[in-house]
Amino acid sequence: ETRAPLEVADCAAAAGKDRAEAACAAAVRDALADEHPRVEVGREHDRTWVKIELPAKEEETAVWAIAGRARQAIRRYDPFVKAIDISVPVDDKPSS
């Protein structure tokens, strides 16, 4: 089966995006290794979004510091990205 050139190009672009997202997620995971996060990354033209899930949030965990470390890791990976959106969901339920 032969694929059309445009279809091949689309497949190659998707594979490249997947690799770039995986590499960016790995950079964030490395920067936050002591937190053991689950990291999901999406990249668009000039924007990178990151969702960071922590296995267990301690009382002293500063979400802003985690987001800052993630942002630094992304800037080291891609210094030219124009916008970075970081989400660190917080469970606000009081512990008993």
Residue pairs with C-beta under 8 A, 6 or more apart in sequence:
3 11
17 43
20 43
21 41
21 42
21 43
22 41
23 77
24 41
24 43
24 48
24 50
24 74
24 77
24 78
25 39
25 40
25 41
25 50
27 73
27 74
27 76
27 77
28 37
28 39
28 41
28 50
28 52
28 70
28 73
28 74
29 37
29 39
30 73
31 69
31 70
31 72
31 73
32 39
32 52
32 66
32 69
32 70
32 73
35 54
35 61
35 66
36 54
36 55
37 52
37 53
37 54
37 55
37 66
38 52
38 53
38 55
39 50
39 51
39 52
39 53
39 70
40 50
40 51
40 53
41 48
41 49
41 50
41 51
42 48
42 49
43 49
43 81
46 81
46 82
46 83
47 81
47 82
47 83
47 84
47 85
48 74
48 78
48 81
48 83
48 84
48 85
49 84
49 85
49 86
49 87
50 70
50 74
50 84
50 85
50 86
50 87
51 87
51 89
52 66
52 67
52 70
52 86
52 87
52 88
53 88
53 89
54 61
54 66
54 88
57 90
57 91
63 88
63 90
66 88
67 86
67 88
70 86
71 84
71 86
74 81
74 84
75 81
75 84
